[in-house]
Amino acid sequence: MEHDAWSIVWKCVGICGVNVWDYPLKALIAISNAKFEFEWGQTSELLAMIHNRTIWGKGKPKSADEFMPGKKGKNKSRVKLTPDNIAGALD
């Protein structure tokens, strides 16, 4: 997939649901990261509750952070968007 500045802008706008002309790229990236963390925060809380309250929770209880991508712990799969990451993707 070709990485150019506009593809990153459109991806962030799609995630944020805001007008592209109202925010600079750095703000769109920050808004996208905040939305991701908010939505995954809710999801990880539900996953932890389900795990700890059902048959899957017969072992050690898990915290929401263990289901949250990119948090310190077992799951470190998410790379946070930064201007430096984007500059590297554009090269």
PyMOL Python script that loads the backbone (N, CA, C, O; Angstrom):
from pymol import cmd

cmd.read_pdbstr("""\
ATOM      1  N   MET A   1       0.838  -1.180   0.000  1.00  0.00           N
ATOM      2  CA  MET A   1       0.000   0.000   0.000  1.00  0.00           C
ATOM      3  C   MET A   1       0.886   1.248   0.000  1.00  0.00           C
ATOM      4  O   MET A   1       1.853   1.328   0.758  1.00  0.00           O
ATOM      5  N   GLU A   2       0.565   2.187  -0.824  1.00  0.00           N
ATOM      6  CA  GLU A   2       1.336   3.412  -0.909  1.00  0.00           C
ATOM      7  C   GLU A   2       0.996   4.318   0.280  1.00  0.00           C
ATOM      8  O   GLU A   2      -0.172   4.555   0.589  1.00  0.00           O
ATOM      9  N   HIS A   3       2.043   4.814   0.931  1.00  0.00           N
ATOM     10  CA  HIS A   3       1.846   5.720   2.069  1.00  0.00           C
ATOM     11  C   HIS A   3       2.203   7.134   1.636  1.00  0.00           C
ATOM     12  O   HIS A   3       3.366   7.429   1.363  1.00  0.00           O
ATOM     13  N   ASP A   4       1.234   7.980   1.574  1.00  0.00           N
ATOM     14  CA  ASP A   4       1.505   9.395   1.351  1.00  0.00           C
ATOM     15  C   ASP A   4       0.755  10.181   2.414  1.00  0.00           C
ATOM     16  O   ASP A   4      -0.069   9.632   3.145  1.00  0.00           O
ATOM     17  N   ALA A   5       1.050  11.469   2.490  1.00  0.00           N
ATOM     18  CA  ALA A   5       0.467  12.294   3.555  1.00  0.00           C
ATOM     19  C   ALA A   5      -1.053  12.289   3.508  1.00  0.00           C
ATOM     20  O   ALA A   5      -1.698  12.221   4.554  1.00  0.00           O
ATOM     21  N   TRP A   6      -1.641  12.358   2.313  1.00  0.00           N
ATOM     22  CA  TRP A   6      -3.100  12.414   2.225  1.00  0.00           C
ATOM     23  C   TRP A   6      -3.760  11.111   2.649  1.00  0.00           C
ATOM     24  O   TRP A   6      -4.852  11.137   3.217  1.00  0.00           O
ATOM     25  N   SER A   7      -3.123   9.971   2.386  1.00  0.00           N
ATOM     26  CA  SER A   7      -3.728   8.707   2.829  1.00  0.00           C
ATOM     27  C   SER A   7      -3.768   8.644   4.350  1.00  0.00           C
ATOM     28  O   SER A   7      -4.711   8.101   4.926  1.00  0.00           O
ATOM     29  N   ILE A   8      -2.748   9.198   5.000  1.00  0.00           N
ATOM     30  CA  ILE A   8      -2.732   9.240   6.467  1.00  0.00           C
ATOM     31  C   ILE A   8      -3.793  10.209   6.974  1.00  0.00           C
ATOM     32  O   ILE A   8      -4.489   9.921   7.948  1.00  0.00           O
ATOM     33  N   VAL A   9      -3.915  11.356   6.313  1.00  0.00           N
ATOM     34  CA  VAL A   9      -4.937  12.331   6.708  1.00  0.00           C
ATOM     35  C   VAL A   9      -6.320  11.713   6.600  1.00  0.00           C
ATOM     36  O   VAL A   9      -7.111  11.812   7.538  1.00  0.00           O
ATOM     37  N   TRP A  10      -6.627  11.075   5.471  1.00  0.00           N
ATOM     38  CA  TRP A  10      -7.966  10.494   5.277  1.00  0.00           C
ATOM     39  C   TRP A  10      -8.235   9.370   6.272  1.00  0.00           C
ATOM     40  O   TRP A  10      -9.362   9.209   6.740  1.00  0.00           O
ATOM     41  N   LYS A  11      -7.207   8.598   6.593  1.00  0.00           N
ATOM     42  CA  LYS A  11      -7.389   7.534   7.587  1.00  0.00           C
ATOM     43  C   LYS A  11      -7.727   8.137   8.954  1.00  0.00           C
ATOM     44  O   LYS A  11      -8.640   7.666   9.632  1.00  0.00           O
ATOM     45  N   CYS A  12      -6.997   9.169   9.352  1.00  0.00           N
ATOM     46  CA  CYS A  12      -7.272   9.824  10.642  1.00  0.00           C
ATOM     47  C   CYS A  12      -8.652  10.464  10.662  1.00  0.00           C
ATOM     48  O   CYS A  12      -9.366  10.378  11.661  1.00  0.00           O
ATOM     49  N   VAL A  13      -9.029  11.107   9.559  1.00  0.00           N
ATOM     50  CA  VAL A  13     -10.350  11.737   9.475  1.00  0.00           C
ATOM     51  C   VAL A  13     -11.449  10.684   9.577  1.00  0.00           C
ATOM     52  O   VAL A  13     -12.471  10.909  10.225  1.00  0.00           O
ATOM     53  N   GLY A  14     -11.239   9.538   8.937  1.00  0.00           N
ATOM     54  CA  GLY A  14     -12.217   8.450   9.022  1.00  0.00           C
ATOM     55  C   GLY A  14     -12.374   7.927  10.437  1.00  0.00           C
ATOM     56  O   GLY A  14     -13.480   7.597  10.865  1.00  0.00           O
ATOM     57  N   ILE A  15     -11.280   7.852  11.154  1.00  0.00           N
ATOM     58  CA  ILE A  15     -11.328   7.384  12.544  1.00  0.00           C
ATOM     59  C   ILE A  15     -11.989   8.430  13.438  1.00  0.00           C
ATOM     60  O   ILE A  15     -12.817   8.101  14.287  1.00  0.00           O
ATOM     61  N   CYS A  16     -11.611   9.699  13.236  1.00  0.00           N
ATOM     62  CA  CYS A  16     -12.087  10.784  14.104  1.00  0.00           C
ATOM     63  C   CYS A  16     -13.510  11.217  13.799  1.00  0.00           C
ATOM     64  O   CYS A  16     -14.278  11.538  14.706  1.00  0.00           O
ATOM     65  N   GLY A  17     -13.861  11.225  12.512  1.00  0.00           N
ATOM     66  CA  GLY A  17     -15.175  11.722  12.118  1.00  0.00           C
ATOM     67  C   GLY A  17     -15.272  13.236  12.213  1.00  0.00           C
ATOM     68  O   GLY A  17     -16.322  13.771  12.567  1.00  0.00           O
ATOM     69  N   VAL A  18     -14.184  13.928  11.900  1.00  0.00           N
ATOM     70  CA  VAL A  18     -14.181  15.390  11.950  1.00  0.00           C
ATOM     71  C   VAL A  18     -13.881  15.953  10.564  1.00  0.00           C
ATOM     72  O   VAL A  18     -13.498  15.215   9.656  1.00  0.00           O
ATOM     73  N   ASN A  19     -14.054  17.251  10.409  1.00  0.00           N
ATOM     74  CA  ASN A  19     -13.759  17.926   9.152  1.00  0.00           C
ATOM     75  C   ASN A  19     -12.247  18.040   8.992  1.00  0.00           C
ATOM     76  O   ASN A  19     -11.557  18.538   9.881  1.00  0.00           O
ATOM     77  N   VAL A  20     -11.745  17.583   7.870  1.00  0.00           N
ATOM     78  CA  VAL A  20     -10.305  17.560   7.625  1.00  0.00           C
ATOM     79  C   VAL A  20      -9.687  18.953   7.658  1.00  0.00           C
ATOM     80  O   VAL A  20      -8.527  19.096   8.045  1.00  0.00           O
ATOM     81  N   TRP A  21     -10.426  19.973   7.264  1.00  0.00           N
ATOM     82  CA  TRP A  21      -9.856  21.312   7.154  1.00  0.00           C
ATOM     83  C   TRP A  21      -9.811  22.052   8.485  1.00  0.00           C
ATOM     84  O   TRP A  21      -9.221  23.130   8.568  1.00  0.00           O
ATOM     85  N   ASP A  22     -10.422  21.496   9.524  1.00  0.00           N
ATOM     86  CA  ASP A  22     -10.457  22.174  10.822  1.00  0.00           C
ATOM     87  C   ASP A  22      -9.235  21.891  11.702  1.00  0.00           C
ATOM     88  O   ASP A  22      -9.014  22.597  12.686  1.00  0.00           O
ATOM     89  N   TYR A  23      -8.443  20.875  11.367  1.00  0.00           N
ATOM     90  CA  TYR A  23      -7.353  20.446  12.235  1.00  0.00           C
ATOM     91  C   TYR A  23      -6.085  20.180  11.432  1.00  0.00           C
ATOM     92  O   TYR A  23      -6.160  19.706  10.299  1.00  0.00           O
ATOM     93  N   PRO A  24      -4.914  20.482  12.010  1.00  0.00           N
ATOM     94  CA  PRO A  24      -3.667  20.088  11.360  1.00  0.00           C
ATOM     95  C   PRO A  24      -3.430  18.584  11.543  1.00  0.00           C
ATOM     96  O   PRO A  24      -4.085  17.944  12.366  1.00  0.00           O
ATOM     97  N   LEU A  25      -2.499  18.031  10.778  1.00  0.00           N
ATOM     98  CA  LEU A  25      -2.242  16.586  10.822  1.00  0.00           C
ATOM     99  C   LEU A  25      -1.896  16.106  12.225  1.00  0.00           C
ATOM    100  O   LEU A  25      -2.370  15.053  12.653  1.00  0.00           O
ATOM    101  N   LYS A  26      -1.081  16.861  12.942  1.00  0.00           N
ATOM    102  CA  LYS A  26      -0.687  16.453  14.298  1.00  0.00           C
ATOM    103  C   LYS A  26      -1.902  16.324  15.211  1.00  0.00           C
ATOM    104  O   LYS A  26      -1.970  15.404  16.026  1.00  0.00           O
ATOM    105  N   ALA A  27      -2.858  17.236  15.080  1.00  0.00           N
ATOM    106  CA  ALA A  27      -4.080  17.171  15.893  1.00  0.00           C
ATOM    107  C   ALA A  27      -4.933  15.978  15.481  1.00  0.00           C
ATOM    108  O   ALA A  27      -5.510  15.307  16.337  1.00  0.00           O
ATOM    109  N   LEU A  28      -5.021  15.704  14.179  1.00  0.00           N
ATOM    110  CA  LEU A  28      -5.794  14.543  13.721  1.00  0.00           C
ATOM    111  C   LEU A  28      -5.213  13.247  14.275  1.00  0.00           C
ATOM    112  O   LEU A  28      -5.954  12.342  14.658  1.00  0.00           O
ATOM    113  N   ILE A  29      -3.899  13.162  14.315  1.00  0.00           N
ATOM    114  CA  ILE A  29      -3.242  11.968  14.865  1.00  0.00           C
ATOM    115  C   ILE A  29      -3.562  11.837  16.347  1.00  0.00           C
ATOM    116  O   ILE A  29      -3.873  10.743  16.819  1.00  0.00           O
ATOM    117  N   ALA A  30      -3.489  12.947  17.089  1.00  0.00           N
ATOM    118  CA  ALA A  30      -3.795  12.916  18.525  1.00  0.00           C
ATOM    119  C   ALA A  30      -5.250  12.524  18.767  1.00  0.00           C
ATOM    120  O   ALA A  30      -5.542  11.734  19.665  1.00  0.00           O
ATOM    121  N   ILE A  31      -6.159  13.073  17.969  1.00  0.00           N
ATOM    122  CA  ILE A  31      -7.580  12.739  18.113  1.00  0.00           C
ATOM    123  C   ILE A  31      -7.814  11.261  17.792  1.00  0.00           C
ATOM    124  O   ILE A  31      -8.580  10.589  18.484  1.00  0.00           O
ATOM    125  N   SER A  32      -7.159  10.754  16.746  1.00  0.00           N
ATOM    126  CA  SER A  32      -7.299   9.336  16.372  1.00  0.00           C
ATOM    127  C   SER A  32      -6.815   8.429  17.487  1.00  0.00           C
ATOM    128  O   SER A  32      -7.474   7.443  17.818  1.00  0.00           O
ATOM    129  N   ASN A  33      -5.663   8.757  18.071  1.00  0.00           N
ATOM    130  CA  ASN A  33      -5.137   7.960  19.184  1.00  0.00           C
ATOM    131  C   ASN A  33      -6.057   8.010  20.392  1.00  0.00           C
ATOM    132  O   ASN A  33      -6.273   6.994  21.054  1.00  0.00           O
ATOM    133  N   ALA A  34      -6.599   9.184  20.684  1.00  0.00           N
ATOM    134  CA  ALA A  34      -7.513   9.314  21.832  1.00  0.00           C
ATOM    135  C   ALA A  34      -8.780   8.491  21.614  1.00  0.00           C
ATOM    136  O   ALA A  34      -9.259   7.827  22.533  1.00  0.00           O
ATOM    137  N   LYS A  35      -9.319   8.536  20.401  1.00  0.00           N
ATOM    138  CA  LYS A  35     -10.528   7.765  20.113  1.00  0.00           C
ATOM    139  C   LYS A  35     -10.255   6.269  20.213  1.00  0.00           C
ATOM    140  O   LYS A  35     -11.060   5.518  20.765  1.00  0.00           O
ATOM    141  N   PHE A  36      -9.107   5.838  19.674  1.00  0.00           N
ATOM    142  CA  PHE A  36      -8.727   4.432  19.760  1.00  0.00           C
ATOM    143  C   PHE A  36      -8.632   3.983  21.219  1.00  0.00           C
ATOM    144  O   PHE A  36      -9.176   2.945  21.595  1.00  0.00           O
ATOM    145  N   GLU A  37      -7.934   4.777  22.036  1.00  0.00           N
ATOM    146  CA  GLU A  37      -7.765   4.410  23.445  1.00  0.00           C
ATOM    147  C   GLU A  37      -9.105   4.402  24.187  1.00  0.00           C
ATOM    148  O   GLU A  37      -9.334   3.538  25.033  1.00  0.00           O
ATOM    149  N   PHE A  38      -9.984   5.346  23.884  1.00  0.00           N
ATOM    150  CA  PHE A  38     -11.293   5.389  24.521  1.00  0.00           C
ATOM    151  C   PHE A  38     -12.114   4.150  24.166  1.00  0.00           C
ATOM    152  O   PHE A  38     -12.670   3.490  25.044  1.00  0.00           O
ATOM    153  N   GLU A  39     -12.183   3.841  22.869  1.00  0.00           N
ATOM    154  CA  GLU A  39     -12.994   2.698  22.442  1.00  0.00           C
ATOM    155  C   GLU A  39     -12.421   1.380  22.939  1.00  0.00           C
ATOM    156  O   GLU A  39     -13.171   0.511  23.384  1.00  0.00           O
ATOM    157  N   TRP A  40     -11.102   1.218  22.870  1.00  0.00           N
ATOM    158  CA  TRP A  40     -10.516  -0.013  23.364  1.00  0.00           C
ATOM    159  C   TRP A  40     -10.564  -0.080  24.884  1.00  0.00           C
ATOM    160  O   TRP A  40     -10.580  -1.174  25.450  1.00  0.00           O
ATOM    161  N   GLY A  41     -10.586   1.062  25.552  1.00  0.00           N
ATOM    162  CA  GLY A  41     -10.742   1.058  27.009  1.00  0.00           C
ATOM    163  C   GLY A  41     -12.066   0.446  27.415  1.00  0.00           C
ATOM    164  O   GLY A  41     -12.127  -0.366  28.338  1.00  0.00           O
ATOM    165  N   GLN A  42     -13.132   0.838  26.722  1.00  0.00           N
ATOM    166  CA  GLN A  42     -14.442   0.256  27.005  1.00  0.00           C
ATOM    167  C   GLN A  42     -14.462  -1.242  26.666  1.00  0.00           C
ATOM    168  O   GLN A  42     -14.954  -2.059  27.444  1.00  0.00           O
ATOM    169  N   THR A  43     -13.929  -1.579  25.510  1.00  0.00           N
ATOM    170  CA  THR A  43     -13.924  -2.976  25.073  1.00  0.00           C
ATOM    171  C   THR A  43     -13.112  -3.845  26.020  1.00  0.00           C
ATOM    172  O   THR A  43     -13.537  -4.944  26.375  1.00  0.00           O
ATOM    173  N   SER A  44     -11.943  -3.358  26.433  1.00  0.00           N
ATOM    174  CA  SER A  44     -11.097  -4.173  27.310  1.00  0.00           C
ATOM    175  C   SER A  44     -11.731  -4.362  28.687  1.00  0.00           C
ATOM    176  O   SER A  44     -11.560  -5.410  29.311  1.00  0.00           O
ATOM    177  N   GLU A  45     -12.453  -3.361  29.158  1.00  0.00           N
ATOM    178  CA  GLU A  45     -13.168  -3.525  30.432  1.00  0.00           C
ATOM    179  C   GLU A  45     -14.221  -4.633  30.320  1.00  0.00           C
ATOM    180  O   GLU A  45     -14.348  -5.470  31.213  1.00  0.00           O
ATOM    181  N   LEU A  46     -14.969  -4.630  29.222  1.00  0.00           N
ATOM    182  CA  LEU A  46     -15.977  -5.676  29.017  1.00  0.00           C
ATOM    183  C   LEU A  46     -15.336  -7.051  28.881  1.00  0.00           C
ATOM    184  O   LEU A  46     -15.826  -8.025  29.452  1.00  0.00           O
ATOM    185  N   LEU A  47     -14.244  -7.133  28.127  1.00  0.00           N
ATOM    186  CA  LEU A  47     -13.564  -8.420  27.966  1.00  0.00           C
ATOM    187  C   LEU A  47     -13.041  -8.943  29.294  1.00  0.00           C
ATOM    188  O   LEU A  47     -13.150 -10.137  29.574  1.00  0.00           O
ATOM    189  N   ALA A  48     -12.479  -8.072  30.112  1.00  0.00           N
ATOM    190  CA  ALA A  48     -11.985  -8.492  31.425  1.00  0.00           C
ATOM    191  C   ALA A  48     -13.140  -8.967  32.305  1.00  0.00           C
ATOM    192  O   ALA A  48     -13.022  -9.979  32.997  1.00  0.00           O
ATOM    193  N   MET A  49     -14.255  -8.237  32.278  1.00  0.00           N
ATOM    194  CA  MET A  49     -15.407  -8.638  33.081  1.00  0.00           C
ATOM    195  C   MET A  49     -15.935 -10.000  32.630  1.00  0.00           C
ATOM    196  O   MET A  49     -16.215 -10.864  33.461  1.00  0.00           O
ATOM    197  N   ILE A  50     -16.069 -10.191  31.333  1.00  0.00           N
ATOM    198  CA  ILE A  50     -16.549 -11.479  30.812  1.00  0.00           C
ATOM    199  C   ILE A  50     -15.587 -12.589  31.189  1.00  0.00           C
ATOM    200  O   ILE A  50     -16.008 -13.654  31.641  1.00  0.00           O
ATOM    201  N   HIS A  51     -14.303 -12.348  31.006  1.00  0.00           N
ATOM    202  CA  HIS A  51     -13.300 -13.368  31.338  1.00  0.00           C
ATOM    203  C   HIS A  51     -13.364 -13.736  32.816  1.00  0.00           C
ATOM    204  O   HIS A  51     -13.343 -14.917  33.159  1.00  0.00           O
ATOM    205  N   ASN A  52     -13.442 -12.750  33.680  1.00  0.00           N
ATOM    206  CA  ASN A  52     -13.397 -13.002  35.118  1.00  0.00           C
ATOM    207  C   ASN A  52     -14.699 -13.566  35.682  1.00  0.00           C
ATOM    208  O   ASN A  52     -14.691 -14.152  36.764  1.00  0.00           O
ATOM    209  N   ARG A  53     -15.812 -13.403  34.975  1.00  0.00           N
ATOM    210  CA  ARG A  53     -17.111 -13.858  35.476  1.00  0.00           C
ATOM    211  C   ARG A  53     -17.621 -15.139  34.835  1.00  0.00           C
ATOM    212  O   ARG A  53     -18.676 -15.638  35.227  1.00  0.00           O
ATOM    213  N   THR A  54     -16.905 -15.682  33.867  1.00  0.00           N
ATOM    214  CA  THR A  54     -17.384 -16.868  33.164  1.00  0.00           C
ATOM    215  C   THR A  54     -16.430 -18.033  33.351  1.00  0.00           C
ATOM    216  O   THR A  54     -15.480 -17.961  34.130  1.00  0.00           O
ATOM    217  N   ILE A  55     -16.697 -19.096  32.628  1.00  0.00           N
ATOM    218  CA  ILE A  55     -15.893 -20.312  32.719  1.00  0.00           C
ATOM    219  C   ILE A  55     -14.439 -20.068  32.334  1.00  0.00           C
ATOM    220  O   ILE A  55     -13.544 -20.774  32.798  1.00  0.00           O
ATOM    221  N   TRP A  56     -14.199 -19.053  31.472  1.00  0.00           N
ATOM    222  CA  TRP A  56     -12.822 -18.773  31.065  1.00  0.00           C
ATOM    223  C   TRP A  56     -12.018 -18.188  32.220  1.00  0.00           C
ATOM    224  O   TRP A  56     -10.788 -18.233  32.210  1.00  0.00           O
ATOM    225  N   GLY A  57     -12.699 -17.652  33.193  1.00  0.00           N
ATOM    226  CA  GLY A  57     -12.025 -17.008  34.313  1.00  0.00           C
ATOM    227  C   GLY A  57     -11.698 -17.947  35.458  1.00  0.00           C
ATOM    228  O   GLY A  57     -11.532 -17.494  36.590  1.00  0.00           O
ATOM    229  N   LYS A  58     -11.601 -19.228  35.198  1.00  0.00           N
ATOM    230  CA  LYS A  58     -11.325 -20.189  36.265  1.00  0.00           C
ATOM    231  C   LYS A  58      -9.912 -20.034  36.815  1.00  0.00           C
ATOM    232  O   LYS A  58      -9.639 -20.439  37.945  1.00  0.00           O
ATOM    233  N   GLY A  59      -9.021 -19.454  36.032  1.00  0.00           N
ATOM    234  CA  GLY A  59      -7.650 -19.250  36.488  1.00  0.00           C
ATOM    235  C   GLY A  59      -7.503 -17.904  37.165  1.00  0.00           C
ATOM    236  O   GLY A  59      -8.384 -17.442  37.890  1.00  0.00           O
ATOM    237  N   LYS A  60      -6.376 -17.299  36.909  1.00  0.00           N
ATOM    238  CA  LYS A  60      -6.063 -16.001  37.489  1.00  0.00           C
ATOM    239  C   LYS A  60      -6.923 -14.910  36.844  1.00  0.00           C
ATOM    240  O   LYS A  60      -7.051 -14.881  35.620  1.00  0.00           O
ATOM    241  N   PRO A  61      -7.512 -14.021  37.636  1.00  0.00           N
ATOM    242  CA  PRO A  61      -8.289 -12.924  37.058  1.00  0.00           C
ATOM    243  C   PRO A  61      -7.402 -12.007  36.199  1.00  0.00           C
ATOM    244  O   PRO A  61      -6.225 -11.805  36.499  1.00  0.00           O
ATOM    245  N   LYS A  62      -7.974 -11.476  35.160  1.00  0.00           N
ATOM    246  CA  LYS A  62      -7.239 -10.583  34.270  1.00  0.00           C
ATOM    247  C   LYS A  62      -7.770  -9.167  34.419  1.00  0.00           C
ATOM    248  O   LYS A  62      -8.951  -8.951  34.689  1.00  0.00           O
ATOM    249  N   SER A  63      -6.873  -8.211  34.237  1.00  0.00           N
ATOM    250  CA  SER A  63      -7.279  -6.803  34.269  1.00  0.00           C
ATOM    251  C   SER A  63      -7.599  -6.338  32.859  1.00  0.00           C
ATOM    252  O   SER A  63      -7.264  -7.004  31.880  1.00  0.00           O
ATOM    253  N   ALA A  64      -8.241  -5.206  32.770  1.00  0.00           N
ATOM    254  CA  ALA A  64      -8.581  -4.651  31.460  1.00  0.00           C
ATOM    255  C   ALA A  64      -7.328  -4.325  30.658  1.00  0.00           C
ATOM    256  O   ALA A  64      -7.343  -4.417  29.430  1.00  0.00           O
ATOM    257  N   ASP A  65      -6.243  -3.946  31.330  1.00  0.00           N
ATOM    258  CA  ASP A  65      -4.998  -3.621  30.628  1.00  0.00           C
ATOM    259  C   ASP A  65      -4.435  -4.813  29.851  1.00  0.00           C
ATOM    260  O   ASP A  65      -3.735  -4.629  28.855  1.00  0.00           O
ATOM    261  N   GLU A  66      -4.733  -6.019  30.298  1.00  0.00           N
ATOM    262  CA  GLU A  66      -4.246  -7.202  29.592  1.00  0.00           C
ATOM    263  C   GLU A  66      -4.965  -7.427  28.264  1.00  0.00           C
ATOM    264  O   GLU A  66      -4.465  -8.157  27.409  1.00  0.00           O
ATOM    265  N   PHE A  67      -6.119  -6.814  28.085  1.00  0.00           N
ATOM    266  CA  PHE A  67      -6.860  -6.922  26.828  1.00  0.00           C
ATOM    267  C   PHE A  67      -6.686  -5.682  25.955  1.00  0.00           C
ATOM    268  O   PHE A  67      -7.130  -5.665  24.807  1.00  0.00           O
ATOM    269  N   MET A  68      -6.050  -4.660  26.484  1.00  0.00           N
ATOM    270  CA  MET A  68      -5.899  -3.384  25.769  1.00  0.00           C
ATOM    271  C   MET A  68      -4.658  -3.417  24.884  1.00  0.00           C
ATOM    272  O   MET A  68      -3.545  -3.556  25.392  1.00  0.00           O
ATOM    273  N   PRO A  69      -4.828  -3.293  23.569  1.00  0.00           N
ATOM    274  CA  PRO A  69      -3.658  -3.274  22.684  1.00  0.00           C
ATOM    275  C   PRO A  69      -2.763  -2.071  22.989  1.00  0.00           C
ATOM    276  O   PRO A  69      -3.244  -0.947  23.131  1.00  0.00           O
ATOM    277  N   GLY A  70      -1.466  -2.321  23.088  1.00  0.00           N
ATOM    278  CA  GLY A  70      -0.508  -1.244  23.285  1.00  0.00           C
ATOM    279  C   GLY A  70      -0.222  -0.881  24.728  1.00  0.00           C
ATOM    280  O   GLY A  70       0.676  -0.078  24.986  1.00  0.00           O
ATOM    281  N   LYS A  71      -0.951  -1.442  25.675  1.00  0.00           N
ATOM    282  CA  LYS A  71      -0.688  -1.152  27.083  1.00  0.00           C
ATOM    283  C   LYS A  71       0.491  -1.976  27.560  1.00  0.00           C
ATOM    284  O   LYS A  71       0.817  -3.014  26.983  1.00  0.00           O
ATOM    285  N   LYS A  72       1.124  -1.503  28.617  1.00  0.00           N
ATOM    286  CA  LYS A  72       2.204  -2.274  29.218  1.00  0.00           C
ATOM    287  C   LYS A  72       1.605  -3.520  29.838  1.00  0.00           C
ATOM    288  O   LYS A  72       0.627  -3.450  30.581  1.00  0.00           O
ATOM    289  N   GLY A  73       2.183  -4.627  29.536  1.00  0.00           N
ATOM    290  CA  GLY A  73       1.664  -5.903  29.996  1.00  0.00           C
ATOM    291  C   GLY A  73       1.933  -6.953  28.947  1.00  0.00           C
ATOM    292  O   GLY A  73       2.921  -6.873  28.217  1.00  0.00           O
ATOM    293  N   LYS A  74       1.061  -7.934  28.869  1.00  0.00           N
ATOM    294  CA  LYS A  74       1.267  -9.044  27.945  1.00  0.00           C
ATOM    295  C   LYS A  74       1.035  -8.655  26.500  1.00  0.00           C
ATOM    296  O   LYS A  74       1.717  -9.171  25.614  1.00  0.00           O
ATOM    297  N   ASN A  75       0.099  -7.766  26.232  1.00  0.00           N
ATOM    298  CA  ASN A  75      -0.266  -7.430  24.856  1.00  0.00           C
ATOM    299  C   ASN A  75       0.330  -6.078  24.481  1.00  0.00           C
ATOM    300  O   ASN A  75      -0.117  -5.038  24.966  1.00  0.00           O
ATOM    301  N   LYS A  76       1.350  -6.098  23.605  1.00  0.00           N
ATOM    302  CA  LYS A  76       2.004  -4.863  23.178  1.00  0.00           C
ATOM    303  C   LYS A  76       1.920  -4.727  21.665  1.00  0.00           C
ATOM    304  O   LYS A  76       2.888  -4.321  21.023  1.00  0.00           O
ATOM    305  N   SER A  77       0.775  -5.062  21.095  1.00  0.00           N
ATOM    306  CA  SER A  77       0.661  -5.164  19.646  1.00  0.00           C
ATOM    307  C   SER A  77       0.455  -3.831  18.937  1.00  0.00           C
ATOM    308  O   SER A  77       0.715  -3.754  17.736  1.00  0.00           O
ATOM    309  N   ARG A  78       0.013  -2.802  19.597  1.00  0.00           N
ATOM    310  CA  ARG A  78      -0.330  -1.547  18.920  1.00  0.00           C
ATOM    311  C   ARG A  78       0.845  -0.596  18.909  1.00  0.00           C
ATOM    312  O   ARG A  78       1.518  -0.416  19.924  1.00  0.00           O
ATOM    313  N   VAL A  79       1.093   0.010  17.764  1.00  0.00           N
ATOM    314  CA  VAL A  79       2.084   1.062  17.637  1.00  0.00           C
ATOM    315  C   VAL A  79       1.338   2.382  17.600  1.00  0.00           C
ATOM    316  O   VAL A  79       0.481   2.584  16.739  1.00  0.00           O
ATOM    317  N   LYS A  80       1.648   3.274  18.511  1.00  0.00           N
ATOM    318  CA  LYS A  80       0.974   4.558  18.570  1.00  0.00           C
ATOM    319  C   LYS A  80       1.463   5.448  17.431  1.00  0.00           C
ATOM    320  O   LYS A  80       2.663   5.524  17.166  1.00  0.00           O
ATOM    321  N   LEU A  81       0.527   6.119  16.761  1.00  0.00           N
ATOM    322  CA  LEU A  81       0.889   7.023  15.686  1.00  0.00           C
ATOM    323  C   LEU A  81       1.576   8.273  16.247  1.00  0.00           C
ATOM    324  O   LEU A  81       1.096   8.897  17.193  1.00  0.00           O
ATOM    325  N   THR A  82       2.700   8.611  15.642  1.00  0.00           N
ATOM    326  CA  THR A  82       3.411   9.843  15.980  1.00  0.00           C
ATOM    327  C   THR A  82       3.882  10.490  14.683  1.00  0.00           C
ATOM    328  O   THR A  82       3.951   9.819  13.653  1.00  0.00           O
ATOM    329  N   PRO A  83       4.206  11.772  14.715  1.00  0.00           N
ATOM    330  CA  PRO A  83       4.737  12.396  13.497  1.00  0.00           C
ATOM    331  C   PRO A  83       5.998  11.695  12.980  1.00  0.00           C
ATOM    332  O   PRO A  83       6.209  11.623  11.770  1.00  0.00           O
ATOM    333  N   ASP A  84       6.832  11.183  13.881  1.00  0.00           N
ATOM    334  CA  ASP A  84       8.047  10.473  13.455  1.00  0.00           C
ATOM    335  C   ASP A  84       7.715   9.165  12.739  1.00  0.00           C
ATOM    336  O   ASP A  84       8.345   8.831  11.735  1.00  0.00           O
ATOM    337  N   ASN A  85       6.725   8.419  13.252  1.00  0.00           N
ATOM    338  CA  ASN A  85       6.299   7.183  12.575  1.00  0.00           C
ATOM    339  C   ASN A  85       5.783   7.475  11.194  1.00  0.00           C
ATOM    340  O   ASN A  85       6.070   6.743  10.247  1.00  0.00           O
ATOM    341  N   ILE A  86       5.022   8.539  11.072  1.00  0.00           N
ATOM    342  CA  ILE A  86       4.431   8.887   9.772  1.00  0.00           C
ATOM    343  C   ILE A  86       5.515   9.305   8.792  1.00  0.00           C
ATOM    344  O   ILE A  86       5.474   8.936   7.618  1.00  0.00           O
ATOM    345  N   ALA A  87       6.492  10.083   9.278  1.00  0.00           N
ATOM    346  CA  ALA A  87       7.585  10.501   8.399  1.00  0.00           C
ATOM    347  C   ALA A  87       8.356   9.289   7.885  1.00  0.00           C
ATOM    348  O   ALA A  87       8.773   9.259   6.727  1.00  0.00           O
ATOM    349  N   GLY A  88       8.543   8.292   8.748  1.00  0.00           N
ATOM    350  CA  GLY A  88       9.213   7.059   8.324  1.00  0.00           C
ATOM    351  C   GLY A  88       8.403   6.280   7.317  1.00  0.00           C
ATOM    352  O   GLY A  88       8.968   5.655   6.419  1.00  0.00           O
ATOM    353  N   ALA A  89       7.087   6.305   7.447  1.00  0.00           N
ATOM    354  CA  ALA A  89       6.221   5.578   6.510  1.00  0.00           C
ATOM    355  C   ALA A  89       6.201   6.242   5.137  1.00  0.00           C
ATOM    356  O   ALA A  89       5.975   5.580   4.125  1.00  0.00           O
ATOM    357  N   LEU A  90       6.437   7.543   5.108  1.00  0.00           N
ATOM    358  CA  LEU A  90       6.393   8.275   3.841  1.00  0.00           C
ATOM    359  C   LEU A  90       7.688   8.139   3.044  1.00  0.00           C
ATOM    360  O   LEU A  90       7.700   8.441   1.851  1.00  0.00           O
ATOM    361  N   ASP A  91       8.777   7.693   3.671  1.00  0.00           N
ATOM    362  CA  ASP A  91      10.064   7.560   2.958  1.00  0.00           C
ATOM    363  C   ASP A  91      10.063   6.374   2.022  1.00  0.00           C
ATOM    364  O   ASP A  91      11.061   6.118   1.349  1.00  0.00           O
TER     365      ASP A  91
END
""", "prot")
cmd.dss("prot")
cmd.show_as("cartoon", "prot")
cmd.util.cbc("prot")
cmd.orient("prot")
